[in-house]
Amino acid sequence: MTINSADELYTETIDKLVSDYGECKIDTDAYVKGLQSLGITTIYEIHDYIEKAEEARYEYKMDHAG
């Protein structure tokens, strides 16, 4: 299976959302709205992505603590 440009753009957009949230550049509302704009709308999907982003935020804060 090959990844087409639309799939790659989708993945890059999600990665950017996770990164921006992790680095505290956007808040939870903006993060969820970004996910929803990509068609991620079920509470279960959103919850999974929020968990991923919370892990990224924790790692970012730990890396920049002190």
C-alpha positions as CSV (number, residue, x, y, z in Angstrom):
1,M,0.0,0.0,0.0
2,T,1.4,3.4,-1.0
3,I,0.6,6.6,0.7
4,N,-0.8,9.2,-1.6
5,S,-0.3,13.0,-1.2
6,A,-3.7,13.4,0.4
7,D,-2.9,10.8,3.0
8,E,0.5,12.4,3.6
9,L,-1.1,15.8,4.0
10,Y,-3.6,14.4,6.4
11,T,-0.9,12.8,8.5
12,E,1.3,15.9,8.4
13,T,-1.7,18.1,9.5
14,I,-2.4,15.8,12.5
15,D,1.3,15.8,13.4
16,K,1.3,19.6,13.3
17,L,-1.8,19.7,15.5
18,V,-0.2,17.3,18.0
19,S,3.1,19.3,17.9
20,D,1.4,22.7,18.3
21,Y,-0.7,21.4,21.2
22,G,2.3,19.7,22.8
23,E,4.2,23.0,22.6
24,C,1.3,24.9,24.1
25,K,0.9,26.9,20.9
26,I,-2.9,26.0,20.7
27,D,-5.4,25.2,23.4
28,T,-7.6,22.1,23.6
29,D,-10.5,23.8,21.8
30,A,-8.3,24.7,18.8
31,Y,-6.9,21.2,18.8
32,V,-10.3,19.6,18.8
33,K,-11.6,22.0,16.1
34,G,-8.5,21.1,14.0
35,L,-9.3,17.4,14.4
36,Q,-12.9,17.9,13.5
37,S,-12.0,19.9,10.4
38,L,-10.1,16.7,9.3
39,G,-13.2,14.6,9.8
40,I,-12.2,13.2,13.2
41,T,-15.5,13.7,15.0
42,T,-16.4,10.8,17.3
43,I,-15.7,11.2,20.9
44,Y,-13.6,8.1,20.9
45,E,-11.4,9.3,18.1
46,I,-11.0,12.7,19.7
47,H,-10.2,11.2,23.1
48,D,-7.5,9.1,21.5
49,Y,-5.9,12.0,19.8
50,I,-6.2,14.2,23.0
51,E,-4.3,11.4,24.9
52,K,-1.6,11.5,22.2
53,A,-1.3,15.3,22.4
54,E,-1.3,15.3,26.2
55,E,1.7,12.9,26.1
56,A,3.4,15.3,23.7
57,R,2.7,18.2,25.9
58,Y,4.1,16.4,29.0
59,E,7.3,15.5,27.1
60,Y,7.7,19.1,25.9
61,K,7.2,20.5,29.4
62,M,9.7,18.0,30.8
63,D,12.3,18.8,28.1
64,H,12.0,22.5,28.8
65,A,11.7,22.4,32.6
66,G,14.3,24.0,34.8
